[in-house]
């Protein structure tokens, strides 16, 4: 059954944008988790959790992960299934396009086709970041959701092409998945930190020259400082702002709850006196 549409929780939507904005020199990636539902012959995907894997290859126009990361995401989905009492699976992948258009390349489309061999409901989501509108010169963020489908050309060759899938954002009603998503995005600096350390160790193993070692140590320090200044600190400020907003909403809801209780209480007393 073909996938008709995709629903992203507001937490996932925010986390994906935050992830895409974490670096403008390399593509970033995460695996998307959720469940599918069928209604009148249509299948809908609901995505409300994510798993950020360690990148096997990271460049400005390409990103790859190992099969071990897919297995780890599947195991994470199984644990989430036990908590939620529903079947949670790995439903898709997300990656960024820094400084380029949002449309998937032929490599993206072919990668998506490979993922769909595991599940026909598997979906790809791309976020284009750090791009500027040619008219207004303002930075813009674009998101697209797609699958891959095969077509036969006039010469008889088979080609994978992009199949757009409509997506919508919904408010996540499940606190567990909201907290899980928040913890995942907060762990992003640690994941990037580990990647930089692994790269440093690989370079150190290949060359023991003192000057090269000093150079690599300086690059590591620079990378870790970048993670702190560009990711950790902005993420902290974002979370502090969100905390203040949630506290304001809590105060408003408590006042609104008090007004409703007073109003319904007054109606009840009036009805009793009338009797």
C-alpha positions, 0 to 999 in steps of 0.5 A: 500500500502506497504512503499517502501522507506524513504527519510530523509532530511539532517536536520533531519539526523543531528538532529537524530544523535545529539539526539542519542549522547545527552546521552549514559546512556538512550535511547532517542526518537522523533517522525518523521513528513513528507508526503507520495507520491505514484508513480507506486504502490509504496509509499515513505515517506519524513521526514523533521520535528520532535517532541521531546516528554517527555519520560514516561520511560527512561532506557538504553535499553527501552524508552516509551512515553505517548499517550498524546505525540502522540496527541501533535505531531499530533497537531504539524503536523497539524500546519505545514500542514497549513504553508506548504499547504501540508498534514503533518502527524506523519510518524514514530518514532526514538530512540537510542541504546546506546552501543548496536547493531542497530538491533531492539529488539522484543520489538521494533518490537512489538511497531512498529507493534502497531504504524502501526495499526494507519498507514501502512506507519509508520516507525521506525528508530534506531541509534546505538551510542557509540559503537566501531568497534571490529577491529579498536576500533573506535567509530561508528554510525549505522542507520537502518530503518524498519517496522514490518510484521507478519509471521506464524511459523511452529507451527501456532503461529504468530510472528512480525519480522523486515522488512528492509526499504531502506532510503536515505538522501536528501537536504531539499529545504524548509526553513520553515522545516529546521528552524523548525527542528533546533528549535526542536533540540535547545530545547532539553536541555530544554526538558531534564531539565524539565524531571529532574525537574519532577523526582526531584519533584516526589522523593521529594513528596515521601520522605520529609526526610532532608537527602534524600532531600539534596541527591536529590538536589545534583543529580538534580544539577549534572544532570543539569550540565551534560546537560549543559556540554554534550549537551548545550555547544557542541550544541552551538559549532556545531551551531557556526561551521555550521554558519561559514560554511554557511557564507562561502558558502554564500560568494562563491555563491555571487562570483559565481553569480557575475561571471555568471552575468558577463559571460552572460552579456558579451555574450549578448553584443557580440551578440548585436555587431554582429547584 
